[in-house]
Amino acid sequence: MRVLNSVVALREQLGEERSQGRRSALVPTMGFLHEGHLSLVDRARQLADLVVMSIFVNPLQFGPREDLAAYPRDLERDLALAAERGVDVVFAPSAEEMYPTNPPQVTIHAPRLSDRLCGRFRPGHFEGVLTVVAKLFNVIEPDIAVFGQKDFQQSVLIRRMCQDLNMPVQIEVAPIVREADGLALSSRNVYLSPEERRAAPTLHRALRAAQSLVAQGETDAGRVRAAAHEVLAAEPLIQTQYLELVDPLALDDVQQVRPGDVLALAAFLGRTRLIDNTVLG
Ligand code: PAF
C-alpha cells in the first residue's frame, strides 16, 4: 500500500495506473476507521482494479461550534487497517495541501437539498462536504466513489453534484453497518458514556418500529413517524433533533409513504450527535 500526502505525487502515481488501463474506486473518509468504512473498501474492491482511500478531516465541513479539534484521529491505526483490508493507495493530505488558498473562494452550494434534514442544523456543512469531494474527484479522477448509506443526505447531494456538474464518477452507496444491538457504526460512537451507549440502539429500534408498521400496510407518513417518535420519546437520554420521512431524490417531506422513501433522524445523547436512517417499503 502506498501512502501519499501531496497532490503532485498522487496525480503522478494514479496517472501511471490509469495509463495501464486500471479502473479506480475511491473511498473518501475522515479516518478513525471502523468496520463501516472497511465495508466500503470491500465494495470498492469488487468494482475496480485499484482502491484509493482518502483520509482527511475536512475543516470546511465543521461549524464553529462543532467537534473539529476533538474529532478522533489515529492515522497509524487507520493505515494498518487499510493495508490489512487491501487498500492500494492512501491519500492523507494536510489541511494546507488541500486548501493552499485558505479559505477557498470557490465552493459548491446546493441550497435546496442542503437546507433539509442535517443541513438545517449544520449550516455550511454540505457546502464543505461537496467542495472537498469535488476536489478529491479532481485530484484522484476515480471511475467510482463509494459512500455509506448512514450519511444518506450526503450521498444524495454527491450524486446530484455529479449529475448537475457532469462529473464522470459513478456513485455507489453501501448499506449501513451496525453493531449486534443495532447501533449504526460511527467514529463518533467513541464519545458515548456507558449509559449513553446502552441507550443508543434505541435509534435503530425507533426506525424498526416504523419499518414494521409500513410492512403491515401503513402508508400514512404521520402515523409512521409517530411510531418511531414514540420509541425515541421513551428513552430519556435521547434528545431527538429531527425525525423526517422524505423522498430519496428531492428530500421533500412525504404524506403517503412509497417504497424507497427514507425515514431519517438525528439525535443527541448527551453532547454526542448521532444520525441514522432506513429505507421504507
Ligand atoms: O463521510 C465522510 O466521512 C465525509 O463527509 C467525507 C465524504 C469523507 C468528506 O469529508
Boltz pocket constraint, residues with backbone or C-beta under 6 A from the ligand:
constraints:
  - pocket:
      binder: B
      contacts: [[A, 28], [A, 29], [A, 30], [A, 54], [A, 56], [A, 58], [A, 61], [A, 128], [A, 129], [A, 132], [A, 133], [A, 151], [A, 154]]
      max_distance: 6.0
